[in-house]
Each structure stands twice: as C-alpha cells, then as structure tokens.
Amino acid sequence: MRAGSPASDNEDGAWRVGLLFSATGVTADVETSQLGGTLLAIDEINAAGGVRGRRVEAVAYDPASDPRAFRRLAETLLVEDGVRLIFGCYMSSTRKAVLPIVEAQDGLLFYPTLYEGFEYSRHCVYTGAAPNQNSIQLATYLLRHYGNRFFLIGSDYVYPYESNRIMSDFVVQSRGRVLGEVYVPLGAPDAAFAEVMEKVREAEPDVIFSTVVGTDTARLYAAHHAAGFTSRHLPIASLTTSEAEVALMPRGVAAGHITAAPFFETLGTPAARRFVAAFKKRNGVHRPVTAAAEAAYFQMHLAMQALERTGTDAPEALLAELGAASFEAPQGRVRIEPSNHHAWLRPRIAEIGADGRFHVMWDAGAAVKPDPYCVVQNLDDWPADGRRFALS
C-alpha cells in the first residue's frame, strides 16, 4: 500500500483505490476487520489476474476514528493521490464528513457499514444494512419474544440518534413504550455506564436496545453484568455489537444477548466457511470476522466486476454497471439496487452463546430489497417467516 501518481484509464499501471479504515481509535477493532475483508478481496482479484490484466493497488490511511481526519484524508486520496474510488468509513459521522469531499471531487465512496438510512448520494454505494434490513426484523423479534417496554442506549453521534428514532417508531406502532433514552460520549469511562444501568433499573424495561459502538460496547455489557442483570430477564439487543466487540469482553458477559446482521462468522454455508477460513489465514486466526468485514469484502468484488466491464474507474460509468452486477457473497447472493445504490441483503438475528459465538435464531431466507427511507414497511408488514419483503 503506497501513495504515488495515479494510473489513468489508458496506462498499463495498477488500478489504485483508496482505503479509509481506522487502525486506532474507538472503532478500530471493527474497522480493522473491514480492512481485512477489503484486502482479502484485493488479494483474490489480483491472484485471478487483476482487472483487465492490471493489478489493484490499495492506498490506505488510518483516520483514527476521527471524522475530521476522515475528511482530510479523503481529500488527500482524491486530490493528491489521484484515486477515484474510496472504500471505507464506519461511523455515520465519518461518512458524512467524507461525502462532501467525494462529491466535490467527483469520486465514489463505497460504504460497508449498517447505517440509519434516509440518505442518498450519487457518489456513494451503501453495502451495509439499511433499517428495513435489520431494524424492523429485530423490533419484530424482540416484541414477540421479550416484551414491549424498551430502554434505548446509544453513543453520542448521528447514527444512534437516528437509529433509536426508527426503533422508537416501530415500538410505538406495536403499542409499546420507550421508557428511557440515554446517550454516552465516545470513550466514556466505566462509571458513565454504571450510571446508565441505575437509570435502567429504575425504568424496569423488558429489553435494552443498544446503539453503543466500538470499545464502549464492552463497557456497556460489563456494566449490565456488574449491575446483576441477566440476558434471560433483560437482554441487550443491538445492531452494532459484532464479533469484534464481543472479542473485547470477558467470557460469558455477552452470553444470551442479541444482534441483527446479514452475516455472522458462524454461518455454515460453503461460501461463508470459505470466506472465514481465507480471512483468518490472511489476517490471523484470532481476528474476528464481522458483518462489516463481509460487506467490505463483497463490495470490492462488485466494484471490480463493474471496472472489468467498463475499463474505466470513472464513477458514472461504474454506477451504470453496478446495477447489473451480482456476487455470491458469504451471506448469499448480493447486488446493488440501481434506484438507490443500496445493496440487497439477507437479514438474520443471532444470539450470543456461552462460547462467545453467534448462533442464528431467525433468517429471512432471501435477500431483502433495500428501502432506506422505510417508505412502505411497518411491523405489521413483516410476518414471522419474513417472506413479505424477502425478495430474490
């Protein structure tokens, strides 16, 4: 991975792509998994002969989980390094910091992270789950199995606020109640989470919905455990707790808690097993394999498929081809919806076992069309078998 002069469409040099994943900071663990998935895809593409006989070369920087650094380094990639395609960002605050630069410089951002929806940019391809591919399924599952009294806890930035707003809407639709909503600064100390647990104790909810991210996730679950709560009587359900965050927790602390995502490391399909084995061979046997890593992996393959067909990394040409691309991803076949640049993904809900691994409890059975604005869905539209919107 190096910087240098860009290879134009007519040169014989490498296709150069920009990577912005944090190796340091509060979300480094999950972003490191995204980087690992991205580099694995690049390795596979190059081993198969590259794109039109040219290697794919990564120009990578560490933005340290800081939106200002993401913005600055995106400009460096597009202006100084001359790349047109950027793969990266985890927190929505970092995506929102990068997008104005990408739009101004006529670049294209591939964003491999679940997010709050309600956004469209001609210069962004969204390959993480939109709310209709995780939030609505999780809300339905929790209301049916645990009760309708929710307490919301989030990190203090844009995604948790917006995700909690969406979850609140779903809960209220089902005549449920949100008994409390608390936000904790990124990097907050253990004492801050202990205080939150006292508020939870006073509220007496049926379930906690967490949008806490990064290393703070381990503090939240530890505080829940230390307060004497159990997952049997008060589970934490989350969209942002992945294998990377569970790996930061002592054994048993996460057991019984719940996550919704399109991919888990424990999926037993041949494609998933091959991906996990290759990921760990490349990045280390103890490296967690997350849904964000899987999205980072398949989005690179989709992008390079489009590049193979167009012969140019010009964003408009790639976008025209991405709508026709599909890929047999570890989660199942994925593709990009041309109308909104979001990926068709397969929702799943899993519970963390005593072994610290996710065990799938519910599976939609097919990919779900992305509806980032939640225009048509409400809880009554999603039956138990998930077939109503499980479109293939």
C-alpha positions as CSV (number, residue, x, y, z in Angstrom):
1,M,0.0,0.0,0.0
2,R,1.6,3.2,-1.1
3,A,0.9,6.7,-2.4
4,G,2.1,8.0,-5.8
5,S,0.9,9.3,-9.1
6,P,-2.5,7.9,-10.3
7,A,-2.8,5.4,-13.1
8,S,-5.1,6.8,-15.7
9,D,-7.5,4.7,-17.8
10,N,-5.0,4.4,-20.6
11,E,-2.0,3.4,-18.6
12,D,-0.7,-0.1,-18.0
13,G,-0.1,0.5,-14.3
14,A,-2.2,-0.7,-11.4
15,W,-5.7,0.4,-10.6
16,R,-5.3,2.4,-7.4
17,V,-8.1,2.5,-4.8
18,G,-8.3,4.5,-1.6
19,L,-8.9,2.8,1.8
20,L,-10.1,4.7,4.9
21,F,-10.3,2.3,7.8
22,S,-9.2,3.1,11.3
23,A,-6.4,1.1,12.9
24,T,-6.6,3.2,16.1
25,G,-9.4,4.9,18.0
26,V,-12.7,3.8,19.5
27,T,-13.9,1.8,16.4
28,A,-10.5,0.4,15.4
29,D,-11.4,-3.2,16.2
30,V,-14.4,-3.4,13.8
31,E,-12.7,-1.2,11.2
32,T,-9.6,-3.4,11.2
33,S,-11.9,-6.3,10.3
34,Q,-13.3,-4.2,7.4
35,L,-9.7,-3.5,6.2
36,G,-9.0,-7.2,6.4
37,G,-12.0,-8.1,4.3
38,T,-11.1,-5.4,1.8
39,L,-7.5,-6.6,1.4
40,L,-8.6,-10.2,1.1
41,A,-10.8,-9.3,-1.8
42,I,-8.0,-7.4,-3.4
43,D,-5.7,-10.4,-3.0
44,E,-8.3,-12.7,-4.6
45,I,-8.8,-10.3,-7.5
46,N,-5.1,-9.9,-8.1
47,A,-4.5,-13.7,-7.8
48,A,-7.1,-14.2,-10.6
49,G,-5.2,-11.8,-12.9
50,G,-6.4,-8.4,-11.7
51,V,-8.8,-6.3,-13.6
52,R,-8.2,-6.2,-17.4
53,G,-4.7,-7.6,-16.7
54,R,-3.8,-4.8,-14.3
55,R,-3.3,-5.2,-10.5
56,V,-5.5,-3.5,-8.0
57,E,-3.3,-1.5,-5.6
58,A,-4.5,-0.1,-2.2
59,V,-3.6,3.4,-1.0
60,A,-4.6,3.2,2.7
61,Y,-4.6,5.6,5.6
62,D,-5.6,5.4,9.3
63,P,-8.1,8.1,10.2
64,A,-8.1,7.1,13.8
65,S,-11.9,7.1,14.2
66,D,-11.9,10.9,13.8
67,P,-14.3,12.5,11.4
68,R,-12.0,15.4,10.7
69,A,-9.2,13.0,9.8
70,F,-11.5,11.1,7.5
71,R,-12.4,14.3,5.7
72,R,-8.8,15.4,5.4
73,L,-7.5,12.0,4.2
74,A,-10.4,11.7,1.7
75,E,-9.2,14.9,0.2
76,T,-5.6,13.6,0.2
77,L,-6.7,10.5,-1.7
78,L,-8.8,12.3,-4.3
79,V,-6.6,15.3,-4.9
80,E,-3.0,14.3,-4.1
81,D,-3.1,10.5,-4.7
82,G,-5.4,10.8,-7.6
83,V,-7.7,7.9,-6.7
84,R,-11.3,8.0,-7.8
85,L,-12.7,5.2,-5.7
86,I,-12.7,5.2,-1.8
87,F,-13.7,2.2,0.2
88,G,-14.2,2.9,3.9
89,C,-15.8,4.6,6.9
90,Y,-17.7,3.0,9.8
91,M,-19.4,5.6,11.9
92,S,-22.0,7.7,10.1
93,S,-20.3,10.8,11.3
94,T,-17.2,9.8,9.3
95,R,-19.3,9.0,6.2
96,K,-21.0,12.4,6.4
97,A,-17.6,14.1,6.8
98,V,-16.2,12.3,3.7
99,L,-19.2,12.6,1.3
100,P,-18.9,16.4,0.6
101,I,-15.3,15.9,-0.4
102,V,-16.1,12.9,-2.6
103,E,-19.0,14.8,-4.2
104,A,-16.9,17.9,-4.9
105,Q,-14.0,15.9,-6.4
106,D,-16.3,13.6,-8.5
107,G,-15.2,10.5,-6.6
108,L,-17.2,7.5,-5.4
109,L,-17.4,6.2,-1.9
110,F,-18.2,2.5,-1.1
111,Y,-19.6,2.4,2.4
112,P,-19.6,-1.1,4.0
113,T,-21.5,-0.4,7.3
114,L,-25.0,-0.6,8.5
115,Y,-26.5,2.8,8.9
116,E,-29.6,4.8,9.8
117,G,-30.9,5.2,6.3
118,F,-32.7,8.3,5.0
119,E,-29.8,9.3,2.7
120,Y,-28.9,9.2,-1.0
121,S,-25.8,10.4,-2.7
122,R,-25.0,9.9,-6.3
123,H,-21.4,9.5,-5.1
124,C,-22.0,6.7,-2.6
125,V,-22.7,3.0,-2.7
126,Y,-24.2,1.7,0.5
127,T,-23.4,-2.0,1.1
128,G,-24.3,-2.2,4.8
129,A,-27.8,-2.9,6.1
130,A,-30.5,-0.2,5.9
131,P,-33.1,0.0,8.6
132,N,-35.6,-2.2,6.6
133,Q,-32.9,-4.9,6.5
134,N,-32.2,-5.1,10.2
135,S,-34.1,-2.7,12.5
136,I,-37.6,-3.8,11.5
137,Q,-36.8,-7.5,11.8
138,L,-35.1,-7.0,15.2
139,A,-38.0,-4.9,16.5
140,T,-40.5,-7.6,15.5
141,Y,-38.4,-10.4,17.1
142,L,-38.0,-8.5,20.4
143,L,-41.6,-7.5,20.7
144,R,-42.7,-11.1,20.1
145,H,-40.2,-12.8,22.4
146,Y,-39.4,-10.3,25.2
147,G,-42.0,-7.6,25.7
148,N,-42.8,-4.1,24.6
149,R,-41.0,-1.9,27.2
150,F,-37.8,-0.7,25.7
151,F,-34.8,1.3,27.0
152,L,-32.5,2.9,24.4
153,I,-28.8,3.5,25.0
154,G,-26.5,4.9,22.4
155,S,-23.2,6.6,21.7
156,D,-23.4,10.3,21.2
157,Y,-23.3,10.8,17.5
158,V,-25.6,10.8,14.5
159,Y,-26.3,7.1,13.9
160,P,-27.5,6.2,17.4
161,Y,-29.9,9.2,17.5
162,E,-31.4,8.3,14.1
163,S,-31.4,4.5,14.7
164,N,-33.1,5.0,18.0
165,R,-35.7,7.3,16.4
166,I,-36.5,4.5,13.9
167,M,-36.7,1.8,16.6
168,S,-39.0,4.1,18.7
169,D,-41.3,4.4,15.8
170,F,-41.5,0.6,15.4
171,V,-42.1,0.1,19.1
172,V,-44.9,2.7,19.3
173,Q,-46.5,1.2,16.2
174,S,-46.9,-2.0,18.3
175,R,-48.3,-0.1,21.2
176,G,-45.0,-0.5,23.1
177,R,-43.3,2.1,25.2
178,V,-39.8,3.7,25.2
179,L,-39.1,4.1,28.9
180,G,-35.8,5.9,28.6
181,E,-33.2,7.1,26.0
182,V,-29.6,7.9,27.1
183,Y,-26.5,8.8,25.1
184,V,-22.9,8.4,26.3
185,P,-19.9,10.2,24.8
186,L,-17.5,8.1,22.8
187,G,-14.7,6.8,25.0
188,A,-16.8,7.3,28.2
189,P,-15.4,5.7,31.4
190,D,-16.9,2.7,33.2
191,A,-18.6,4.9,35.7
192,A,-20.8,6.5,33.0
193,F,-22.2,3.1,32.0
194,A,-22.7,2.2,35.7
195,E,-24.9,5.4,36.0
196,V,-26.8,4.3,32.9
197,M,-27.6,1.0,34.5
198,E,-29.1,2.7,37.5
199,K,-31.5,4.5,35.2
200,V,-32.3,1.2,33.6
201,R,-33.0,-0.3,37.0
202,E,-35.4,2.5,37.8
203,A,-37.2,2.2,34.5
204,E,-37.7,-1.6,34.6
205,P,-37.8,-2.3,30.8
206,D,-38.2,-5.6,29.1
207,V,-35.3,-5.1,26.7
208,I,-32.4,-2.7,26.1
209,F,-31.7,-1.6,22.6
210,S,-28.1,-0.5,22.2
211,T,-26.5,1.6,19.6
212,V,-23.3,2.0,21.5
213,V,-20.3,1.4,19.3
214,G,-16.6,0.3,19.4
215,T,-14.7,-0.3,22.6
216,D,-17.5,1.3,24.6
217,T,-19.7,-1.7,23.8
218,A,-17.6,-3.9,26.1
219,R,-18.1,-1.3,28.9
220,L,-21.9,-1.3,28.4
221,Y,-22.1,-5.1,28.6
222,A,-19.8,-5.3,31.6
223,A,-21.9,-2.7,33.4
224,H,-25.0,-4.7,32.6
225,H,-23.4,-7.8,34.1
226,A,-22.0,-5.9,37.1
227,A,-25.4,-4.5,37.9
228,G,-26.8,-8.0,38.3
229,F,-28.9,-8.0,35.2
230,T,-29.1,-11.2,33.1
231,S,-29.8,-11.7,29.4
232,R,-32.7,-14.0,30.3
233,H,-34.6,-11.3,32.1
234,L,-33.2,-8.1,30.4
235,P,-31.4,-8.8,27.1
236,I,-29.3,-6.2,25.3
237,A,-30.3,-6.2,21.6
238,S,-28.1,-4.4,19.2
239,L,-27.3,-3.7,15.6
240,T,-23.7,-2.5,16.4
241,T,-22.5,-5.4,18.5
242,S,-20.4,-7.7,16.3
243,E,-17.8,-10.4,16.8
244,A,-15.2,-7.6,17.1
245,E,-16.9,-6.1,20.2
246,V,-17.7,-9.5,21.8
247,A,-14.0,-10.4,21.5
248,L,-13.2,-7.4,23.8
249,M,-15.5,-8.9,26.6
250,P,-14.7,-11.4,29.3
251,R,-16.1,-14.9,28.6
252,G,-19.8,-15.1,29.5
253,V,-20.5,-11.4,29.7
254,A,-22.1,-11.3,26.2
255,A,-24.0,-14.6,26.5
256,G,-27.7,-14.5,25.7
257,H,-27.6,-11.1,24.1
258,I,-28.9,-10.5,20.6
259,T,-27.7,-8.9,17.3
260,A,-29.3,-8.5,13.9
261,A,-27.0,-8.5,10.8
262,P,-26.8,-10.1,7.3
263,F,-23.7,-12.1,8.2
264,F,-22.2,-13.9,11.2
265,E,-18.8,-15.7,11.5
266,T,-20.7,-18.9,12.4
267,L,-22.7,-19.2,9.2
268,G,-22.4,-22.7,7.9
269,T,-22.8,-22.2,4.2
270,P,-19.9,-23.3,1.9
271,A,-19.3,-19.7,0.8
272,A,-19.3,-18.4,4.4
273,R,-16.9,-21.1,5.6
274,R,-14.5,-20.4,2.7
275,F,-14.6,-16.7,3.4
276,V,-14.0,-17.1,7.2
277,A,-11.1,-19.6,6.5
278,A,-9.5,-17.3,4.0
279,F,-10.0,-14.2,6.2
280,K,-8.3,-15.9,9.2
281,K,-5.5,-17.3,7.0
282,R,-4.7,-13.8,5.7
283,N,-5.4,-11.7,8.8
284,G,-4.8,-14.1,11.8
285,V,-6.6,-17.0,13.3
286,H,-7.9,-14.9,16.2
287,R,-9.2,-12.0,14.1
288,P,-13.0,-11.7,14.4
289,V,-14.9,-11.8,11.1
290,T,-17.8,-9.3,11.2
291,A,-20.7,-8.4,9.0
292,A,-18.9,-5.1,8.3
293,A,-15.9,-7.1,7.1
294,E,-18.1,-9.2,4.9
295,A,-19.7,-6.1,3.3
296,A,-16.2,-4.6,2.8
297,Y,-15.2,-7.9,1.1
298,F,-18.1,-8.2,-1.3
299,Q,-18.3,-4.5,-2.2
300,M,-14.7,-4.7,-3.5
301,H,-15.6,-7.7,-5.7
302,L,-18.7,-5.9,-7.0
303,A,-16.8,-2.7,-7.8
304,M,-14.0,-4.6,-9.6
305,Q,-16.6,-6.6,-11.6
306,A,-18.0,-3.3,-12.8
307,L,-14.5,-2.0,-13.5
308,E,-13.8,-5.1,-15.6
309,R,-16.8,-4.4,-17.8
310,T,-16.2,-0.7,-18.2
311,G,-12.5,-0.4,-18.4
312,T,-12.6,2.9,-16.5
313,D,-12.8,3.9,-12.9
314,A,-14.9,6.9,-13.7
315,P,-17.7,6.9,-11.2
316,E,-20.6,7.5,-13.6
317,A,-19.5,4.6,-15.8
318,L,-19.1,2.3,-12.8
319,L,-22.5,3.2,-11.4
320,A,-24.1,2.3,-14.7
321,E,-22.6,-1.1,-14.5
322,L,-23.1,-1.8,-10.8
323,G,-26.8,-2.2,-11.2
324,A,-26.1,-5.2,-13.4
325,A,-23.5,-6.8,-11.1
326,S,-24.1,-9.5,-8.5
327,F,-21.8,-11.6,-6.3
328,E,-22.1,-14.8,-4.4
329,A,-21.2,-13.3,-1.1
330,P,-20.7,-15.2,2.2
331,Q,-24.2,-14.2,3.3
332,G,-25.7,-15.2,0.0
333,R,-26.1,-13.6,-3.4
334,V,-26.0,-9.7,-3.2
335,R,-26.5,-7.0,-5.7
336,I,-26.8,-3.2,-5.9
337,E,-30.3,-1.7,-6.3
338,P,-29.9,0.8,-9.2
339,S,-32.7,3.1,-7.9
340,N,-30.9,4.0,-4.6
341,H,-27.4,2.5,-4.7
342,H,-28.0,0.3,-1.7
343,A,-27.4,-3.5,-1.5
344,W,-29.9,-6.3,-1.4
345,L,-29.0,-8.1,1.8
346,R,-30.3,-11.1,3.8
347,P,-31.4,-10.2,7.4
348,R,-30.6,-12.6,10.2
349,I,-31.0,-12.5,14.0
350,A,-28.5,-14.3,16.3
351,E,-27.9,-14.9,20.0
352,I,-24.5,-14.9,21.6
353,G,-23.8,-18.3,23.1
354,A,-21.8,-19.1,26.3
355,D,-18.9,-19.8,23.9
356,G,-18.9,-16.1,22.8
357,R,-20.1,-17.1,19.2
358,F,-23.2,-16.0,17.4
359,H,-26.0,-18.6,16.8
360,V,-28.6,-17.7,14.3
361,M,-32.1,-17.8,15.7
362,W,-34.0,-16.3,12.7
363,D,-33.2,-16.0,9.0
364,A,-35.2,-14.1,6.4
365,G,-34.5,-16.8,3.8
366,A,-33.6,-14.5,1.0
367,A,-32.2,-11.1,0.2
368,V,-34.4,-8.1,1.1
369,K,-34.7,-5.1,-1.3
370,P,-33.2,-2.0,0.3
371,D,-35.7,0.7,1.3
372,P,-33.5,3.3,3.1
373,Y,-36.5,5.6,3.7
374,C,-38.7,2.9,5.1
375,V,-41.4,4.1,2.8
376,V,-43.6,1.0,2.9
377,Q,-42.7,-1.0,5.9
378,N,-44.2,-1.2,9.3
379,L,-44.2,-4.0,11.8
380,D,-47.5,-5.4,10.6
381,D,-45.9,-5.9,7.1
382,W,-43.3,-8.3,8.4
383,P,-44.7,-11.7,9.2
384,A,-42.9,-14.3,11.3
385,D,-41.5,-16.1,8.3
386,G,-40.2,-12.9,6.8
387,R,-41.5,-13.7,3.3
388,R,-43.4,-10.5,2.7
389,F,-40.3,-8.5,1.8
390,A,-37.8,-11.3,1.3
391,L,-37.5,-10.7,-2.4
392,S,-35.0,-12.6,-4.6
